[in-house]
């Protein structure tokens, strides 16, 4: 039972967190990071470059020093490696457009309209910038190795992996780093595959990677060409029939006793904050939803997978 005493902190938590994303929105709109790519500047120089008053610009610069996005040396402000990589307009891994999209009032007005009308908005995900961010997420490597181990995937013998909607493909490349026996075929759109190719070079697995630009809704995955297939964070965007169709093609693409691994948030009978958020956001942005393990299991067994096992809150494996 909920505590009967009113708790103002619950209400405060609902709106105080809005300021941090709005500060970065202001900074990206003013483009305060790009002038610093040339050299460290003082607040007045940044203000001149951005056509702003120097006092509020200094306060904004100091804020980003406090949250470790900028460095301050005397009265000079400089980019950290994080800001230099992701926040300078024109850099290949620039994430500003995605941040501006997610912090835009227009996004939430569109979601509000979807709730009122029951009609989801058109999906407008920036998958390329998201892939760049994930490609620098070092924690993904040990977590991915944990996933492959939980799924029973070993590398003693040659292992051919198809990574569908691969993004930067860091999950499969993590396994490729452990053994030359692993060969990864990455399937995604051409612009996203550029990120995966870049990461393959950074992780020194380019010789073990192939790139398959294709639409996952229609791609011919072939017959019995892969020992394992990874589907990560895409099935919750798909309808039941789209998932069934994809799983049928995956079943055909797997060798005998091959393994399908799904890495995607799954819904629960008792909603959590994260699962309820995900369900609302996915539905409003294209009509998707977080599916339960039981739903995945029914689809996969219907198609012919023999053993479907839930490995964690977001991982499952299915044996052909």
N, C-alpha and C positions, 0 to 999 in steps of 0.2 A: 504494500500500500504506500502511496506517495506521502511524503511528510506534509502534514496539514498546515505547517507554518509557511507563509509566503517567503520565497527566497529571491531577492532582487538580483543575485548573481546569475541566476538562470537567464533572466531577461537581459542583463548586461552582456552576457556571453553571446547573445543572439545578434548584437549589433556593434559592439566595440571592435570586433575583429575586422570590420569593414575598412578601417583606416589604412592598414598596412597595404592591401592591394590597391587602394586608391592613391597612396603616395607613389607607388611604382607607376601607376597609370599616368599621374601628373608628370613624373620624371621622363617617361618615354614620350609623352606628347610634346613636352618641351625639348626633348632630345638632349638632355644634359650630359649623357655619357659619351656621345660621339666626339665632341670637341676634345675630350681628355685622351682620345686614342692617339692624338699627335704628340702630346707631352703633358706633364702635370701643369695645371693652371690654378690660379687663385680664384676665389669666388667672383670677383669682378670680371675677370676674363671669361669665365663660363657664362656669366650673366650677359655679357656683351655678345657672345656667340649665339646665345639663345634669345636675344632681344628681350631681356627681362630686367627687373630691378635686382640689384646685387644682394640686398639684405635677405629677402625670402629665398633666393637661390642658395645663399650660404646656409640657411637653416635646413634646406632640403638636402644639400650636400652633406651637412653634418649628420643628418638622420641616416643617410646611407653609409656613412662611416660607422655609425653606431651599430648597424646591422651587418657590418662586414662585407658590404658590396663595394665600398670605396676605401682607400687609404688616405690619411692626412699626414703630410710632412711639413711642419711649420704652418704656413698659410697656403700651402699648395695641396691640391687634391689630385689623386692618381687612381687609375683603374686597378682593381684586383684582377687576378686571372679569371675569376668568375664573370666580372663585368666585361672584361675584354673579350671573352668568348661569346657570351650570350646577349649582351645589351648594347653593343655598338652596331648601329644601323649599317647594313651592307656586308657584315661578316656572315660566313656560310652557316654558322650555328645561331644566328640572331633569333631570339625567342620573343622579341617585342611584339610582333603582330599577334601571336597567340595570346600573350598577356593582355594586350589591348582588347582583343575579342572577348576574353573571359571576364574582364572587369568593366565592360561596356554596359551602361544602362539599357542600351538597345537590346542586349541579350535577354535581360530579365523582363523587359516589356514584351518581348516575343514569347518567352515562356509563360508569362501571365496570360497572353492571348491564347496560347495553346491550352492552358488549364480551363479557361472560360469556354472555349469552343469545342474542346475535345479533339482538336486536330494538331498533331505534332508539327513543329517547324521542320524545315528542311535541314538535314544534317550538314553542318559546316565546320567539321573538325579540321584543325591544322595538323595533319599527321606528320608532315615533314619536320616542323619545329619541335613537335613532341618527340620525334625519333632522335633528333639531335640532343635534346636534354637527356633522354634515357641512355644515349650512347656514352655519356660521361658519368653515369651512375655506377660507381665502383661496387656498391653493395649488391648490385644485380648479379655479379659473378658468383660469389659464394652461395647466394640464395638459389641461383639457377642450378648449380651443381647439387644442391640439396634436393631440388625438384627431380633432376634426372635420376639420382640415387633412389629416391622414394618410388619412382616409376619402374625401377629394376633395369634401367638402361646401363649396359656395360660397354667397354671399349676394347676388350681383348682382341676382338676380331673386327674386320672392316664394318663400319656402321654408316649407313646412308640416311641422313635426316632431311626431311622436307619441312621447312619452317614457313607456315602459311600466315600471311599478314604479318610478316616478320618484323616490321619496323626496322630498328637498327640491327636486329638479329643478335643482340648481346647474349641472350639465353643459350642459343645454339653455339655461338662462338666460344662461350665459356667452356663448353664440353670439348670443342675442337682443340682448344689450347692444351687440354690434358693428354691428347693422343693424336698422332698422325693418322690413326685408323679412321678418324671421324671426317666425313665429308658432308657439307651442308649445302643444300639448295634453298635459296632464299626467294620467296614469292611475295611480291608486293607491287605497288605502282612504280614506274621508272624513277620518279623524283625521290621517293622514299628509299629505293634501292641504292641511290647515290650515297645516302647516309650509311647504309649497311656496308657498302664497298669501302668507304672511308674508314669505318670502324674495323673491318677485316684487316686493313693495312696496319692500323694502330695496334691491334692485338696479334699481329704476325701470323694470321691464318688465311691470308689471301689465296694461297695455293690449295686450300681445302674448301674454298667457297665458290659456288656458282650462283648466278643471279638470273631469275626467271620473272621478267616483267609481265604481269598478267592480271586479269580481273578475277578475283576468287569466285565470283558468281558463275563464271563460264569457263574457267581454265580447265583444260584437259590435263589431269594429273597422271595419266598413264596407268599401266597395270603392273603391279608387283615390283615397282622400282625402288621402294624405300623400306628400310627396316623400322623406321620410326617417323612419325609425323607430329609436329608441334603446332597447335593452334592457340595463339595467345591473344587475349583481350580483344576479340572481335565477335565471338559468338553471341555476346549480349546485345550487339547491335542488330542481330539478324532475327527474322521471324522463325517460327517453328519449322515451316516448310523450307526456308532457306538453309537452316541448320541441317535438316534431314538430307537435303540434296548435297550439301557439302560433305556430310559424313558418309554418304554413299560413295562419292568419288574418292574419299580418303580410304575407305575400306578396300576399294579396288586397287588403289595405289600401293597399299601395304603388301609386303611379302607375307608368306605363311607365318603365323605367330608374331607378326609385326605389332608394334605398339603405337596407339594414338595417345598423346598427352595433351590435355587441355589445361591452360593456365588462365583462369578468368574468375572474377568474383561470382559467388553463387548465393542465391537468396536463401533465407531461412524461414521456418514457420513463424518464429518470433522475430519481428523486425528489429534490427539494430540501427543506430543512427547512420552508419555508413551504408548499409544495404537499402534503407529507405531513401537516403539521398540519391544513391545510384539509380534506383528504380525510377524516381521522379525525373532525374536529369536525362537518363537514357530515353525515357518515353517522350519527354518534351523535345528532345533533339533527335528526331528520326523515327520514333515509335518503338525503340528497343526496350528491353527489360532484363534484369538479372534473372537467370533461370536457376532452378533448384537442381541439386544433384539427382534427385529422383526423376526429374524431367529429362536430363541428359541421359540417364541410365535407360529410360524407356525408349528414347530415340535410338540409342546405340544398339541395344539388344534387338530392337525391331529390324535394324539393318543387318544384323548378323554378327556383331561383336560378342565374343564368348564370355569375357570376364571384365566387368566394369567396376572399378574400385575408387572410392573417394580417398585421396591421399592427404588432403588438408582442406581448409575452408575454401581454397580457390584452385586446388589441383585435383585432377582425376586422370586415371589411366584406363585404357580399354584395349584388350588383346583381341587380335583377329583370330 
